[in-house]
Amino acid sequence: MKALMKTEAKEGLELTEAETPRPGPGEVLVKVKAASICGTDLHIYSWDEWARSRIAPPLIIGHEFCGQVEEVGPGVEGVAPGDYVSAETHIYCGRCYMCRTGRAHLCEEMKIIGVDRHGAFAEYIVVPAKVLWKNDPELPVNIAPLQEPFGNAVHAVKRAEVGGKRVAIFGDGPIGIFACAIARRLGAKAVWLVGLSPRRLEVGKSLGADETLDASAVDPVAELRRLSGGRGVDVVLEMSGSPKAWEEALRSVALGGRVVAFGLSHERIPWDLNTVVFNEIEIVGVVGRLIFETWYETRDLLAEIDISPAVTDELPLDDFEAGFGKLFRREAVKVVLYP
């Protein structure tokens, strides 16, 4: 089969031929209809410090996908050939303390599709049946892969408790943009998106941001203070992982406010601990999605929210370089590839 792989420990990816996998006990073979590029895939492509520490080539990458079940392995129940599915990225053990206490997204033995095992930028993928999610037959194939990152935003916004609050979102990547739509739907009083890409900020506004702030052109702290009547915002969702954005987030949030941390950084972020303590700022770390609670919430929200403006590019898998290039240049929001 055709597959996009990290074949060597260096920058770049290679479109190559790989053996079509076969499902083992408890596994399912899925024919991939569409797969979208994630920020994790950009890290793997560029072969940064995180990728070098985590990825073991050769590896088929990609984890946001949808497809059709082709074959089920021994012992699989509740899934049949022909089912239209996506998958939870995180493969949990089901045995550890976190799994057995309802927090499988924090599994102590977590394996991630496209990171720890072969992924979805291929014609076929094998995944454990337990992580499959049956899609609504009417869900478009260019939207179905986005349930995974959209679910990240759902989990983060719910932890932020945005109802009736003034909310600032730092980071104009896909999850920050999705968070605009979700915060609006969950009753935020105002939603302000801070970013650096005019194209992405425009999409954020179309999905629910009241105002967008280009941090390269204005002082976002001053603007957020002005927009909030001088008090500061009630909630900040930090989706960028930028040290500068973190410093601005702490200066933007109101006394007694909340900062939800989702973005990852490869740089050391200095904390102004005195500000956090004396202003009684609550810091909440968020990762992934609740398995499968967030998927049900995502399904319901996608029935009410049109996120198609976030799909800025759709390309055949053969043209992956063009898609990755647009994302590296911040000219796209979500790129969907078709094998």
N, C-alpha and C positions, 0 to 999 in steps of 0.2 A: 504494500500500500504506500501511498504518498504520505510523507511525514515531515514536519518542520522540527529540526533537532538542534540541540547544542551538542555538536559532535566532538569538539575539542575544548580544552581549557583556555579559551581566548575570546576576544570580542567577536560578536556576530553569531548568526545562525545559518543552518544549511537545509535547504529543501532536498530531501533524499528519499530513497526507497527503504522501507522497513518491513519486517515480517508482520503480516496481519495477526494480531493476538487471538488467542482462544480463551474463552472463559473457564475458570476452574470452579471448584465447589464454592457456592455462595456468590458467584460473580456473574456479570452480565456483559455481553458484547453489544456495543451501541455503534450504529453507523452515524457519524457526525454530520449534522445538517449545517450548522454554523457554530463559530467560536469567536469570541471577542478578545481583543488584546487588553491585558491588565498592566498596571504599573509594575507588578512583580515580573512580568515578562520583559519589560524594559530593563530592569536590573539584571536579568539573566542575559539578555542580549549584550548589554554593555560590559558585562563581566566585572562588576564592581566588587568591593570588599565583601558585601553580604553574599553575593552569588558565589564568589570563590570559596567562601567558608561553608556553603550549604549544598551546592549543586555538584553532582558527580556525573560528568559526561561518560558515555553518550546518553542523552535524555531527550525524549519528545516532550516539549513544553506545552503550556496552555491549560487553563482549567475552567474558563467560563464557556459553557457550550450547551447545545441542545442537539437531540438526535432521535433516532428510532431504534428501538430494541431489535436486534437481529437474532440473537441466540442467548439462551439462559443456561447456566451451568447447573450441575447437580445440587439439589437441595434448595433451589430458589423457588420461593412462593410469592404470589401477589404481583408478579411482573411477567408479561408475556410478549413474544415477538409482535412487533407492530406498535407497541406503546410509544407515545411521544414523551420524551423525558429530558430532564436536566439532572444535575447532581450537586449535592453538597460537596464542596471542595475538601473539607476536612474529614478524613477517615479516622474515626474514633475507635478505641479498643472495646469500650463497653464494660470494662472490668475494673478500671482504676477508680480511685476515690471521687475524682471530679465527674466521671461518667455516671457513677452510681448515685451521685447526689444531684443529678439534674443539670450538670454543667459540662456536657460533652464537648462543647466548643473550646473548653480548656483542658481537654484530655492530656494526660501526662505522657501518653505514647502516640501522640498525633502524627499522622502521615498526611501529606498534602499532595493532591493530584497536580501533576506538572512540575512538582518540586522534588518530592521524595519517590515518585513513581511516574511512569509514562503518562503524558497528558493528552490533550484534546486537539492539538493542531495536527490532525491526521485524518485519514478517511474513517478510521475505526478506533475505538478506545474500549478497554475493559475496566470496569469499576465494580466494587462490591455492591450487591443489590441493596444493602441497607442504606446506602447514601443516595439512592435514586429518588427523584421527585417527579411525579407524573404531572405533566403540563396540561393546562386547558387546551383542547384541540384548536381553539380559535386564537391562541396566543401566537403572534407572528414570530417567525424563526429569527428575525433580526432583533427581537426584544427578549426572547426566551433566555439567551445566554446572559443578559444583563441582570437577571434575577439575583445572581451571586453578588455583584458589587452593589446593586440596589439594596439588597438585604443588609449589607454592611452599614449603609446609610440609615436604614430603618432602625437597626439595633442602636446605633449611636444617637440618633435623634430621640428615640424613646428613653434612653438613659439620661438625656439632657432635660427631659420633662419641660417641653417648650410651651405648653398650653398657656396662653395669655401673656407670654414673655416676649421681650425684645431680644432677638437672636442675631448674633454675628457669626458668619461662617468664614474662617480663614482657609483658603485653598480652593482654586477653581478647577481642580481635577474632577473626574466623573463623580466621585462619591460626594464631594462638596456640592456639586451641582444638583445631584439627586437629593441631597439633604435640604436644599431650598424647597423643592416640591413637597417633601415629606413634612417639613416643619410647618409649611403653609397649611397642609391638609390636617395636621394635628393641632391646629389652633394657635399658632404663634401670632402675637400681636403685630410684629414686624420682623422681616427677614432681610438682612444685609449681607451681601457676598463680597468678600475681599479677595482679589487675585491679581494676576499679572498679564493675562492674555485677553485682549479685547474680544476675540472670537468666543472664548469660553465664557467670559462674563456676559456676553450677549445671550448665550444659551441659558445661563443661569437665570437671567431676568425673564426669559420666556417660560422657565419652569417654576417661577414663583418668587424670585427675589424682588423686594420692593425697590431697592437701590443696589447698584454694584459700584465698587470702589477699586480703581486701578491703583495698586500700591506703588507703582512706579511713577505715578503722576501726582498723587495726593498723599497727605499724611493720614493713614487710615484711623489712627487713634483720635486725632482731632476731629475727623469727620464723624466717627462713631459717637464721640462725645456730643457733637453738635446735633446729630440725628436723634440722640436719646435725651435731649434737653439738658445736657451737662452731667447727667447722673451716671452714665455708662450703661452698657448692655447687661441684661440679666443673665444671659447664657452665651458663651462662646464655644463653638465647635471648631477645634483646631485640626484641620484635615491635611495640612501641608507638610508638617515635620520640620519646617524651617525655623532655625534659631531666632531669626529676626521676627517671624510671625509670632513665636511664643512670647517674646518680649512685648510685642504690641498687644497680644491677647490679654496678658496680665494687666496692662495699663488701660485696656478698654473695658474690662469687666467691672460692674458696679460692686459696691460694698455688699458682702454676703452673696455674691454671684457664684456661678458655676462655670468651670472650664472642662469640656469633654475632650480628652486627648485621643485622637485616632491616627493622625499622621505619624509616620516613622522617620527618624532622622539618623543619618550616618555621621553626624557631628555631635560633639558634646554640647548640650543645651544648658547654659547657666540659669539657675532659678533664682529669682529674687524672693528668697524665703520670707523675709520680713514683710513684704507686700502680701504674700499669701496668708501669713499668720495674722497680721494686724487688720487686714481687710476681710478676714474670715472667708477666703475664697476656697471653694470646694473643687478639688481636682479629681476627675473620674477617668480612669483608663478604660478603653473599650477595644475589643478585638473580635473580628469575625461576626458571626451571627449565632443566635440561639438555635440549636438543632432539635426539632424542626419548627419550633414556635415561630421564628422569624419568617420562615418560608410561607406559613399560612398568612401572616400579616402582609407579607410582600404580595401574595396573590390577591388579597383584597384591595390593597392600595393600587396595584396596577390596573385593576378594573375601573378605577376612578381617575388615575393620573396618566396622562399621555407623555411618555418619556421619549418618544420617537425623535424630537429635536436633538437629543444627545447622540443619536447615531449619525455622525457626520460623514462617515465613509464606509462603503461596503465594497470589498475586493475579493477576487479569487485568491486562494492560499498562495498560488504562484507569485502574486504581487505583494508578498508580505513585506518586502523592503520598503515599498512606497508607504504602506500603512505604518510601519515602525518609524519611518522618517518623519511623517506628519506628526506623530505623537512626540517624538524627541524635540521637534521644533514648536510644539504646543499649538499646532495648526488644526488639530482635531480634538474631539472629546472622546467618543468611543468609535473604534474601528472594528467592524465585523468581517471576519474572513470566512470564505466558503471553500471547503476542500473539494 
